[in-house]
Amino acid sequence: MGLLRLLTNPSAMREDVLTQAQAWEVFDTFTQVSAARLVEEPDGIDPLFRRLTKRDESSTKQWADGYLAAFAEAAKITMVTFDRALAGQVKSSILLN
């Protein structure tokens, strides 16, 4: 979802911004030439997601970060991210600079 959102974001893509249909074409090409793929939600994600997002604050960004962190933990996969705060929430993460 992050890739699709960035490809259709004028602030990120400037004059190269894509339509949603074009973004799906890029995604399809990317998954054909790499090991990337969509996976089903893993068992056990719900309690992890609640634990990571049950905070006494208002924050729209924490929902997506909490979901991604819970997904990575429940699926026992390594998260690769540019986001230092998000990487700090996931034990098995790789922070790119």
N, C-alpha and C positions, 0 to 999 in steps of 0.2 A: 504494500500500500504506500509505503514511503516513496518508492521509485515513481509510482503513478502520480502521487501528489506533487512531487517535485517537477516532473515533466510537464505538468499542466499549470504550474505556478509562474505567472509572469515575472514576479520578483526574482525568482531563481533562474529562469530560462531566458529572460529578456525577449529579444526578437525571435528566439528559437522555441518559444512556448508552443506546446502541442495541444491538439484537441484530445478529448478522452479517447476517441477511436484511434488516433495516432499513437497515444501513449500505450494502449493495449497492443498495438503492432510492435512497438519497441520492446515491450515486456515479452511478447511471444518469441521474438527473435532472440532476446537475451536468454530465455530459458532453453532454447534450442541449441545454443552454442556454449552453455555453461551447465553446471550442476544445480543451479537455482531451480526451485520449484515451489508451488503452493502445497502446504500440508494441512491436514485436518487439525483442529484443536486437540491437544493432548488431554488425556484423562487427568483429573486433578488440578486443572487450571483455575477453576472457580475459587477454591479456598485461598490459593496463592494470590490471585488477583485481589480478593477482598483484603487480605493481610497487607498487601503493598499499597492499597489505596484507601484504607480506612483511617483517614487523617482528619484532624480538626482544623482544616484550612480549606479555602476555596482556591482551586487551581485547575484550569482546564487542561494544562499540559500533563499533569500527573496521571490522568486517565490513560492516555496512550502509552506513556512510559511504563506505568504499572502493568498494563496488559502485555506489552512486549517482554518485560522482565519475567512476568508470570509464565508466559508462553515458553520462553527459553528454559526456565527452571523446570517446568513440568515436562517438557519434551526432552530434557537433558541434552540440549544442543548449545553450541557456542554462539554467543551473540557478537557480531562485529558491528561497531558503531563509531561515529565521529563524536558522539555526545558523551562528554566526560561524566556528567551526572547519571546518565542512563547506564553507562558501563559500571559505575559504582554500585548499582543495584543488583547486578548479575555476577555471581561468583565466576562463572566460566565465560568471561567476555574478553574481547580483544578491542582495545581502543586504538583507532587509527588517527594519525596526526596529519 
